[in-house]
Amino acid sequence: MRNRGPLSLRIPQPKHRPGDKPDFSNILIPPAGAMERPSIESKARDLTPFAYGLIRVLDEDGRAVGPWNPRLDPEALKKGLRCMMLTRAYDDRMYRVQRQGKISFYVKSTGEEAVSVAAAQALHAEDMCFPSYRQQGFLIARAYPLIDMMCQCFSNARDPIKGRQLPVMYSSNAHHFFTVSGNLGTQFPQAVGWAMASAYKNDDRIAVSFIGEGTTAEGDFHHALNFAAVYRAPVILNVVNNQWAISSFQGIAGGEETTFASRAIGYGLPGLRVDGNDFLAVYAAEQWAAERARANLGPTLIELYTYRAEGHSTSDDPSRYRPSDEWRAWPLGDPIERLKQHMVQAGIWSEGQHQALIEEVTALVRETQREAEAIGTLAGGSRPPMKTMFEDVYAEVPWHLAGQMKEAGV
């Protein structure tokens, strides 16, 4: 039989382009508190609705409602707010530093601060993180020195990675933060492998990893889910759906057909879809997944539904592919403003305290910048010693590198 007409290829297109008025009325946002909180012992097949719904705690008035409310004490809320605000102040400062030619590259996490900070607070300090390049808030929440973060970006003599990585490719064994990889898909299988090893050794630590929604279209994503499911690895796999992978919108990765959390279903894993701009919802979901992993019940895939407010990096101009004010129209708002509203509504915060905190974190970032720049920047100053290029690979220096060291005079 012949086809009745010519076939056509569907090529997904974003809803908004530069010059369009942003309109997110097509996004269905369930009321806060509407999703029940299941037992961590629930079977994955019974959790299917959670892959298509949206776990939310903060309502439009800033109240924490529903069974997912983690009921954090005031100090935990204040820590979360401060870490998010410090992350944003740090991002803003380093963006300007890059534009001044003092570093070569930077990636901001504006609008996604709750993703990393809430996750860090929900986990134990010894749990291992395999991050993407927007988890600077995770390090900040774990009290990693801001001066070391800046020196890594400047690649100066105090750079903990000795100039071997792009700016923002942080790493800290002491803070259980695996090296950021430019090839993001590798983080998922490495996190699963680390978690499998932890379980094999009867350790009590779990792993957590983050990738963007675009990376779910890569093979590494599926390899990781398969191994995680088969070996019941104690790992939390986070997909940060911030709507854009560089200049490709989330539909190119399949986001128009179904949710990214639903990809867990085919592997027999729990999938949770979470309001990524709701600090309390992110904390609660990560806490639930961590409890499940620690009880030897296996991995969880979490889709954190958020929005990338800035460009993919300082090499990207988002005004070329989306409206410049699109983030302002994002229906789930700003994570910092939402947590602030909740704390004010709860009577544990005020506008005066908030303004004072803005000034505090801004001054801290500015003072740290002065200290880091005094050591060196891309434009000049002290650099890691030449001999460091020969270190940290071999236990014993092989003959060919020994010869090169001699030629270099180190």
C-alpha positions in Angstrom: 0.0 0.0 0.0 1.2 3.5 -0.7 1.3 6.3 1.8 -1.7 8.7 1.5 0.6 11.7 1.6 4.2 12.7 2.1 5.7 12.3 5.5 7.1 15.2 7.4 9.7 15.5 10.2 8.7 17.2 13.4 11.4 19.5 14.7 10.6 20.9 18.2 10.6 24.6 18.5 10.6 26.8 21.7 7.5 28.6 22.4 9.2 32.0 22.6 11.8 33.6 20.5 13.5 37.0 20.8 10.9 39.8 20.6 8.0 37.6 21.7 6.1 38.2 24.9 6.8 35.3 27.3 3.6 33.3 28.1 3.8 30.3 30.4 0.1 29.8 30.7 0.5 26.3 29.2 2.4 25.1 32.2 0.2 23.3 34.7 1.2 24.1 38.2 -0.6 22.1 40.9 -1.4 23.7 44.2 1.3 23.6 46.9 0.8 20.7 49.3 -1.3 18.7 46.8 1.1 15.8 46.5 1.1 13.2 49.2 4.4 12.1 50.8 4.7 8.3 50.3 6.7 5.9 52.5 10.3 5.4 51.4 9.5 1.7 51.2 6.9 2.3 48.4 7.4 0.3 45.3 8.6 2.2 42.2 5.5 1.1 40.3 3.3 2.8 42.9 5.2 6.1 42.6 4.4 6.7 38.9 2.2 9.8 39.7 5.1 11.5 41.3 7.0 11.5 38.0 4.2 13.5 36.4 3.1 15.8 39.2 5.0 18.5 40.9 6.0 18.4 44.6 5.5 21.9 46.1 5.6 23.1 49.7 5.5 27.0 49.5 2.2 28.4 48.4 1.6 31.8 46.8 1.5 33.5 50.2 4.8 32.0 51.4 3.2 29.5 53.7 4.6 26.0 54.0 1.8 23.5 53.4 1.2 19.8 52.9 2.9 16.6 53.8 6.2 17.4 52.1 6.8 20.3 54.5 10.2 19.4 56.1 9.5 21.7 59.1 13.0 23.2 59.2 13.9 25.2 62.2 14.6 28.9 61.9 18.4 28.5 61.9 18.3 26.0 59.0 16.1 28.4 57.0 18.4 31.3 57.7 21.4 29.2 56.7 19.7 28.3 53.5 18.8 31.9 52.7 22.3 33.1 53.4 23.9 30.5 51.3 21.7 31.2 48.4 22.3 34.9 48.6 26.0 34.4 49.0 26.0 32.2 45.9 24.2 34.9 43.9 26.5 37.7 45.1 29.5 35.5 44.2 28.1 34.8 40.8 27.4 38.5 40.1 30.9 39.5 41.1 32.7 36.7 39.1 30.6 37.6 36.0 31.9 41.2 36.2 35.4 39.9 36.8 35.2 37.8 33.6 34.0 40.8 31.7 37.0 42.7 33.0 39.4 40.1 31.5 40.6 38.8 34.9 39.3 35.2 34.3 38.6 33.5 31.0 35.2 31.9 31.6 32.3 31.8 34.1 29.0 30.0 34.6 26.3 31.6 36.7 23.6 29.7 38.6 21.1 32.6 39.0 17.6 31.3 39.6 18.8 27.8 40.5 20.3 28.5 43.9 17.8 26.4 45.8 18.7 23.3 43.7 22.2 23.1 45.1 21.9 24.7 48.5 18.8 22.8 49.7 20.3 19.5 48.4 23.5 20.1 50.4 21.6 20.9 53.5 19.5 17.8 53.2 22.5 15.4 52.9 25.3 14.5 55.3 28.5 16.4 55.0 30.3 13.1 54.1 28.0 12.1 51.3 29.8 12.4 47.9 28.6 14.9 45.3 29.2 14.6 41.6 28.2 18.0 40.4 27.6 19.9 37.2 29.0 23.4 36.7 26.1 25.1 38.5 26.5 23.6 41.9 28.7 26.3 43.4 26.0 26.7 46.0 26.6 23.1 47.1 30.2 24.0 48.0 29.2 27.2 49.7 26.6 25.4 51.8 29.4 23.0 52.8 31.5 26.0 54.0 34.2 25.6 51.3 36.4 28.7 51.5 35.2 31.4 49.1 38.9 32.5 48.6 39.7 29.0 47.2 36.8 29.2 44.8 38.0 32.5 43.5 41.6 31.5 43.3 40.5 28.5 41.2 38.8 30.8 38.8 41.8 33.1 38.6 44.2 30.1 38.2 46.7 31.9 40.5 49.3 30.4 42.8 46.7 29.5 45.4 44.5 27.7 42.9 43.7 24.3 44.6 43.7 22.6 41.2 47.0 24.3 40.2 45.7 25.8 37.0 44.6 22.5 35.4 40.9 23.2 35.0 38.7 25.8 33.5 37.2 28.4 35.9 34.2 27.0 37.9 35.6 23.4 37.5 35.9 23.1 41.3 37.1 20.1 43.2 37.5 19.3 46.9 38.2 15.9 48.4 37.9 17.3 51.9 34.4 18.6 51.2 33.4 15.4 49.3 32.9 17.3 46.0 34.1 15.4 43.0 35.8 17.4 40.2 33.4 19.2 37.9 33.5 17.8 34.4 32.8 19.7 31.2 31.4 16.5 29.8 28.5 16.5 32.2 27.1 13.1 31.3 30.1 11.3 32.9 29.0 12.5 36.4 26.0 10.2 36.5 27.7 6.8 35.9 30.7 7.9 38.1 28.2 8.7 40.9 26.5 5.4 40.5 29.9 3.6 40.5 31.0 5.4 43.7 27.7 4.5 45.4 28.0 0.9 44.3 31.5 0.8 45.9 30.2 2.4 49.1 27.6 -0.3 49.4 30.0 -3.1 48.5 32.3 -1.9 51.3 29.4 -1.7 53.8 30.1 2.0 54.2 27.2 4.3 55.3 27.7 7.2 52.8 25.6 7.8 49.7 26.2 9.7 46.5 24.4 12.5 44.8 24.8 13.8 41.2 23.5 16.6 39.1 23.1 17.0 35.3 21.0 19.3 33.1 18.0 18.0 31.2 19.9 18.2 27.9 22.3 15.5 29.1 19.5 13.0 29.5 19.7 12.6 25.7 23.2 11.1 26.1 24.1 7.5 26.6 25.8 8.1 29.9 22.4 8.9 31.5 20.9 5.6 30.5 23.9 3.6 31.4 23.8 5.1 34.9 20.1 4.4 35.4 20.5 0.8 34.3 23.4 0.1 36.7 21.7 2.0 39.5 18.6 0.0 39.1 20.3 -3.4 38.7 22.6 -3.0 41.7 20.3 -0.9 43.8 23.0 1.7 44.2 22.5 4.2 47.1 22.5 7.3 44.9 20.3 10.3 44.2 20.3 11.3 40.5 19.2 14.9 39.9 18.1 16.2 36.5 18.1 20.0 36.7 15.5 21.0 34.1 16.3 24.6 33.7 14.6 24.7 30.3 17.7 25.4 28.3 20.8 23.3 27.3 23.1 26.0 25.9 20.9 27.4 23.1 18.7 24.2 22.7 15.5 24.3 24.6 14.3 21.3 26.7 12.1 20.0 23.9 15.1 18.9 21.9 15.9 16.4 24.8 12.3 15.1 24.8 10.8 17.4 27.4 7.7 18.2 25.3 6.7 14.5 25.1 6.9 13.7 28.8 8.6 14.7 32.0 12.3 13.9 32.6 11.4 12.3 35.9 9.3 9.8 34.0 12.4 8.3 32.5 12.9 6.5 35.8 9.8 4.4 35.2 11.3 2.2 32.4 14.1 1.3 34.8 11.9 0.4 37.7 13.1 3.4 39.7 11.2 6.1 41.7 10.9 9.4 39.8 10.1 12.6 41.6 9.3 15.9 39.8 9.9 18.8 42.1 9.5 22.6 42.1 13.2 23.5 41.8 12.6 27.1 43.0 10.9 26.0 46.2 13.7 25.6 48.8 11.6 23.5 51.1 10.3 21.2 48.4 13.9 20.5 47.1 15.1 19.9 50.7 12.2 17.5 51.3 12.6 15.5 48.1 16.4 15.1 48.6 15.8 14.1 52.2 13.2 11.5 51.1 15.6 10.1 48.5 18.5 10.1 51.0 16.5 8.2 53.6 15.5 5.6 50.9 19.1 5.2 49.8 20.4 4.8 53.4 17.7 2.1 54.0 19.2 0.0 51.1 16.1 0.7 49.0 18.0 2.0 46.1 18.3 5.1 43.9 15.9 7.9 43.1 15.7 10.1 40.0 14.6 13.6 40.7 13.7 16.2 38.1 14.2 19.7 39.5 11.9 22.0 37.5 13.5 25.4 37.4 14.7 28.1 34.9 18.2 29.3 33.9 17.9 33.0 34.3 21.3 33.9 32.7 23.2 32.7 29.7 24.6 29.2 29.6 28.0 30.7 30.3 29.9 33.9 29.7 30.4 32.6 26.1 26.7 32.6 25.5 24.3 35.3 24.5 20.7 34.1 25.4 19.1 37.2 23.8 19.8 35.5 20.4 17.4 32.7 21.1 14.9 33.7 23.8 13.2 36.9 25.1 15.4 38.8 27.4 12.7 39.1 30.1 11.6 35.5 29.9 12.9 34.6 33.4 10.8 37.4 34.9 7.7 35.6 33.6 8.7 32.2 34.9 5.7 31.1 37.0 7.6 29.5 39.8 9.4 32.7 40.7 12.8 33.4 42.3 13.9 30.9 44.9 15.5 33.5 47.1 12.5 35.8 47.1 10.2 32.8 47.8 12.2 31.6 50.8 12.5 35.2 52.1 8.7 35.6 51.8 8.1 32.4 53.8 10.4 33.5 56.6 8.8 36.9 56.8 5.4 35.3 56.8 6.6 33.0 59.6 7.8 35.9 61.7 11.4 34.9 61.8 12.7 37.4 59.2 12.2 41.1 58.2 13.0 43.5 55.4 15.6 45.1 57.6 17.4 41.8 58.3 17.2 41.0 54.6 18.8 44.2 53.5 21.5 43.8 56.1 22.3 40.3 54.8 22.5 41.6 51.2 25.1 44.1 52.4 27.0 41.4 54.4 27.4 38.9 51.6 28.2 41.7 49.1 31.0 43.0 51.4 32.3 39.4 52.0 32.5 38.7 48.2 34.2 42.1 47.6 36.8 41.6 50.3 37.5 38.1 49.2 38.0 39.3 45.6 40.6 41.8 46.8 42.5 39.1 48.6 42.4 36.7 45.6 43.4 39.3 43.1 46.3 40.3 45.2 47.7 36.8 44.6 47.1 36.9 40.8 44.6 36.9 38.0 44.5 35.9 34.3 45.9 39.4 33.6 49.0 39.0 35.8 50.4 38.1 39.2 51.7 34.8 40.6 50.8 31.5 38.9 51.2 27.9 40.0 54.9 26.8 39.8 55.9 25.2 36.5 56.8 21.9 38.3 53.2 21.3 39.2 52.5 20.3 35.6 54.5 17.2 36.3 52.9 16.3 39.6 49.8 14.3 40.9 49.7 11.7 38.1 52.4 9.1 38.8 53.5 7.8 42.1 57.1 7.7 40.7 58.1 10.1 38.0 58.8 8.1 34.7 61.9 8.6 32.7 60.4 10.7 30.0 58.9 13.2 32.4 62.1 13.3 34.4 63.8 14.4 31.2 61.2 17.1 30.5 61.6 18.4 34.0 65.3 18.6 33.6 64.9 20.5 30.3 62.4 22.9 32.0 64.8 23.5 34.8 62.5 22.4 37.6 
